[in-house]
Amino acid sequence: MAFYCGAVLRIDLTRQESRVEPLNMDWARLYLGGKGLLFRYLFDEVPAGVDPCSPDNPLLFVTGPFAGTNVTTASRLVVGCKSPTTGTILDSYVGGSFAPEMKFAGYDIIIMTGAAPAPVVVWIEDDRVQFLPAQRYWGLKTSEIEVALRADLGEHCKIMSIGPAGENLVPWACLSTDQYHKAGRGGAGALMGMKNVKAIAIRGTGSVDVGDARTFLEDMQRLHREFILTPDNLGAHEEGTPVLVDVVNDAGALPTRNFSAGTFEGAAKINSEAFQRVRTKKRACYQCAIGCRNFHTVAAGKCEGPEYETIALCGSNCGIDDIEALIKFNIECDEWGLDTISSGAVVGLAMDLTEKGIHDYGLRFGDPQGYVDAPALISTRQGIGADLALGGRDLAAKYGASELAMEIKNLEMPGYDPRGTFGMALAYATSDRGCCHMRAFPVGQEVVVGTLPPHTLKDKAEWVISAEAGGQDFFALKFSGIWCDFWAIDLNQIRQLLWHLWQREVSDEELMTLGARIWNIGRLFNVREGFDARHDTLPSRLSTEAFAAGASAGQVIDADTFAGVLQEYYRLRGWDENGVPTEQTLERLGVDVRL
């Protein structure tokens, strides 16, 4: 089949051997690529009950079928494993140019198993795989390792690396490529560090077969004119995600001072307008016409980003309205190899513990002193970082303040407080990888567009599951493409693209069934690993603490109402009351695995 390489590269780190096997094309037809193909492989590759921080937990890198072509935003990569952070299934996405290079080298998937006896760099040149000693690279920050490896291996190689946070097994360590692109959530960087892999460097000299190249390229030019270079996507280029700061703040959903408020008085100092004043250039991922990336320069340094989630969790959530301090914090997280969402959440929690007199970490809301030093201390587990590296749940529990940790399944909450957007409560609680805003996005309709009432759970279960504007099944389909969230792609556009892949017409129903199939295999994985309805919960503060001011003042999510909506969600999903997919549901969706 065109577009796929048809090859999986298996890397045994323990034996320092590699082999190539055929891609399972039956699975590719059922699950497409990206998230879907990753989940299908993970179900078979991950031993049931495996310790996620052990050599027996494989680490997978999976492309989408259109990676390496000129399909806008589709040259992204998904990294997956059993999450070291949550113990759930994990899919973490990253842009840049690594995924196309994998395809040019001839691989749809790379599977790394075992652990190297000493630090290594895995060096892939087309069909040649080498294991290079990495002792001299160990300890380098993410920008430093890229510079060093390109000097040693050639300037055209692409690199996926960890920083010191991954080496020191910080639970939310991320993977880094092209310096500013991060596979952030869920701790894949910690697993790579446990496997003693400092980096994967790859160089491919092949190409991607697109079938009838003339027809494909002509159609891509048409799709770009009609659906990409349009007003719908112009905002992503002009402003990017910082545009959300004012919108979410006005709705009373902006995390502020460890989620104690939903509005931040300093929002105007860290909003889109403020960042445009320090923006120095625009950037884009491989073959992307949207070009959403913002490059900022201040006296404290320069970096790509921060995106909205970083602004919310590392800015308002920490009471920080100093744009230079916020950019510096982002730079430090990037360099040390930390997910910014979890980092901001944990630092905000430490500030809260300090100000409440529970434990003094020398960190206070709104004070840059100590704040910008926290990523380095967390990454090296030194000083206060030894505590903070525990993560939000364990840090709060250590001091008997579990109610202050805003997390679900041990993944810290991102930048939309559900007291200002009730649909996000259900989206967070039922997310496959823990508390995540990228599995369903009702905040888009509840806050950004305003077509759904934000302060009710009525009718939200069906929306979270199946809405074509951002429900779970649609996102599962989209991230199997892998199309970036910055392209406001719809089912019509996906159908047109998949015609080139499948050479046949496809219905909306078939596409949404594919998304539901992927969602259900992810749920089966989590059920197998011990998760059920008991874990689809919310932080207690969402039900007991109302905001004193702002558009969401007085709002809480009633616990009994939420429990009823969760059961409604299970019924609509075709799951039992414990959140386990029924045999009839799996049969109807064509899921090819069972517990």
C-alpha positions, 0 to 999 in steps of 0.5 A, spaced: 500 500 500 502 506 498 504 511 503 506 506 508 514 504 508 511 497 510 517 496 515 518 496 523 525 497 526 526 493 532 531 495 537 534 490 542 538 495 547 540 489 552 543 485 546 544 491 542 541 488 536 536 490 531 532 487 526 526 489 521 520 486 520 514 487 516 508 492 518 502 488 520 498 491 514 491 488 517 492 492 523 494 498 519 487 498 515 483 497 522 487 503 525 490 507 520 497 509 523 499 514 529 495 513 535 491 507 532 497 503 530 501 505 536 495 503 541 494 496 537 502 495 537 502 497 545 496 492 546 501 486 544 508 489 545 507 491 553 506 485 558 500 485 562 502 488 569 509 490 567 512 495 571 512 502 567 519 504 569 522 497 567 526 494 561 520 490 559 516 496 558 517 498 550 518 504 547 515 505 540 515 511 535 510 511 530 509 515 524 502 517 520 501 514 513 502 521 510 509 523 514 514 525 509 509 528 504 506 535 503 500 534 507 500 539 512 501 538 519 501 530 518 509 529 519 508 529 526 510 523 530 507 519 536 511 516 542 508 511 546 509 506 552 505 504 558 506 511 562 511 512 567 507 517 570 500 514 570 501 507 569 496 508 563 497 507 556 501 513 553 501 517 546 505 523 546 506 527 540 511 531 537 512 536 531 519 537 527 522 533 522 524 526 526 517 523 523 519 524 516 526 522 517 524 515 519 520 514 513 525 516 509 530 511 512 524 506 511 520 505 517 513 506 519 515 504 527 521 503 531 520 499 537 525 499 543 526 494 548 530 492 554 535 497 556 542 498 554 548 496 559 551 503 559 549 510 556 548 509 548 546 513 542 542 509 537 544 511 530 540 509 524 542 510 517 537 507 512 538 500 514 544 500 518 543 501 526 549 502 530 550 503 538 554 509 540 557 510 547 554 516 550 558 517 556 561 523 553 554 526 552 550 524 558 549 530 562 548 535 556 542 539 555 537 538 549 540 543 545 547 541 547 546 534 545 543 536 538 549 540 537 554 535 539 551 529 535 550 534 528 558 535 529 559 528 530 554 525 525 553 530 520 548 536 520 543 533 516 541 527 521 535 528 526 535 527 533 530 525 538 533 526 545 532 526 553 535 532 557 538 531 564 531 530 567 530 524 563 537 521 565 535 522 572 528 519 571 523 525 573 516 522 572 514 527 567 521 528 563 520 529 556 523 527 549 526 533 545 527 534 537 529 540 533 531 543 540 524 546 541 519 540 539 517 536 545 513 529 546 511 532 553 506 529 557 506 522 560 514 521 562 516 518 555 523 521 557 524 518 563 523 511 560 528 512 555 533 515 560 531 508 564 533 504 558 540 508 558 538 511 551 541 519 551 538 520 543 536 517 537 539 520 531 537 518 524 538 519 517 534 517 511 536 518 504 529 514 501 522 517 499 515 516 500 511 512 495 504 516 494 502 512 488 499 517 483 504 522 484 501 527 479 494 526 482 496 526 489 500 533 488 495 536 484 489 534 489 494 537 495 494 544 492 487 544 491 486 542 499 491 547 501 487 553 497 480 550 499 481 548 506 488 550 509 490 557 507 483 560 509 481 564 515 479 558 519 486 557 520 489 564 519 489 565 527 493 559 528 499 562 524 498 570 526 497 569 534 497 561 535 495 559 542 497 565 546 490 568 543 486 563 548 489 567 555 484 572 554 478 568 552 479 563 558 481 568 563 474 572 561 470 565 562 473 564 569 477 558 567 484 560 567 488 556 572 490 561 577 495 560 584 494 553 584 487 553 581 484 557 587 481 562 582 479 562 575 481 569 573 488 572 573 489 580 574 496 579 570 493 576 564 494 582 560 501 582 561 502 574 558 497 574 553 497 574 545 498 581 545 504 581 550 507 576 546 507 579 540 511 585 542 517 580 543 516 575 537 522 575 533 520 570 527 515 565 525 517 557 524 513 551 521 514 544 522 516 540 516 512 541 510 507 545 514 503 551 510 500 554 517 506 555 520 504 556 527 510 557 531 512 563 535 519 565 536 520 570 542 526 573 544 527 577 551 533 579 555 533 572 559 533 568 552 530 566 546 525 560 545 520 557 541 513 558 545 511 558 550 504 555 548 498 557 551 498 551 556 505 553 558 503 560 559 497 558 564 500 553 568 507 556 569 504 563 568 497 564 572 497 558 575 504 560 579 501 567 579 507 570 574 505 575 570 513 577 568 513 575 561 521 575 561 521 570 567 515 566 564 520 565 558 526 563 562 522 558 565 520 555 559 527 555 556 529 552 562 524 546 562 526 545 554 533 545 556 533 540 562 527 536 558 521 537 562 514 537 560 512 544 562 504 543 564 506 538 570 512 543 571 508 549 572 503 545 576 508 542 581 511 549 582 504 552 583 503 547 588 509 548 592 508 555 592 501 554 595 504 549 600 509 555 602 504 560 603 499 556 607 504 554 612 504 547 610 512 546 608 516 552 606 520 551 599 522 558 598 517 559 592 511 564 593 506 566 588 508 571 583 515 571 585 520 570 580 525 569 585 527 561 586 521 560 580 526 560 574 531 556 578 526 550 579 526 546 573 534 545 574 533 543 581 527 538 579 531 535 573 537 534 578 533 532 584 537 537 588 535 541 594 527 543 593 527 539 587 528 532 591 521 533 593 518 537 587 520 531 583 515 526 586 510 530 582 503 533 584 500 527 587 506 524 591 508 531 593 501 533 596 500 527 600 507 527 603 505 533 607 498 531 608 495 536 603 492 531 597 486 536 596 491 541 593 494 536 588 490 538 581 491 531 578 487 525 575 490 518 574 497 522 577 497 527 571 497 534 573 491 538 570 492 542 564 490 549 562 482 549 563 479 549 570 473 545 569 469 550 574 469 554 568 467 549 563 464 543 565 464 539 559 472 539 560 471 535 567 468 529 563 473 530 558 479 530 563 476 524 567 475 519 562 481 521 558 486 515 556 492 518 558 490 521 565 488 528 565 489 531 558 485 536 554 487 533 547 482 527 548 476 532 547 475 539 547 468 541 549 472 548 552 472 550 544 464 550 544 463 552 551 468 558 552 471 559 545 465 559 540 460 559 545 455 554 542 454 550 548 452 552 555 459 552 560 456 551 567 452 544 566 453 537 564 447 536 561 448 533 554 455 533 555 456 525 555 454 524 548 458 531 546 465 528 549 464 522 545 462 523 538 462 531 537 465 532 530 468 538 533 472 535 538 470 529 541 474 523 543 472 519 537 474 524 532 480 526 536 482 519 536 481 519 528 485 525 527 491 523 531 491 517 527 492 521 521 497 524 524 494 531 523 496 537 528 490 540 532 492 547 529 489 544 522 481 545 523 480 539 519 473 536 518 471 529 516 470 531 509 477 533 508 479 527 512 475 523 507 478 526 501 485 525 504 484 518 505 482 517 498 489 517 496 491 512 501 485 507 500 483 508 493 476 508 495 470 512 498 469 512 505 463 515 509 463 519 515 460 513 519 466 509 517 471 514 520 467 515 526 467 508 527 475 507 526 476 513 532 471 509 536 475 502 535 481 506 537 478 509 543 476 502 545 482 499 545 486 504 549 480 503 554 481 495 554 489 496 555 487 501 561 482 496 564 488 490 563 492 494 567 487 495 573 484 502 571 476 502 571 470 507 574 474 508 580 479 512 577 475 516 572 474 521 578 475 529 579 480 533 584 475 534 590 476 541 590 472 542 583 466 539 587 467 543 594 471 550 592 467 555 588 471 561 586 470 568 589 470 572 583 470 572 575 465 569 570 465 562 574 464 565 581 460 560 585 460 554 580 462 547 583 461 541 579 456 537 583 459 530 585 452 526 585 451 529 578 458 528 575 457 520 577 450 520 574 453 523 567 459 518 568 454 512 568 451 516 562 457 516 558 459 509 560 452 507 557 453 511 551 460 508 550 457 501 550 461 499 557 458 496 563 457 500 570 465 499 571 467 502 565 469 496 561 467 495 554 462 489 553 463 484 548 457 486 543 461 493 543 467 490 541 464 486 536 460 492 533 466 496 532 471 491 529 476 491 535 480 485 534 483 484 541 480 481 548 482 481 555 
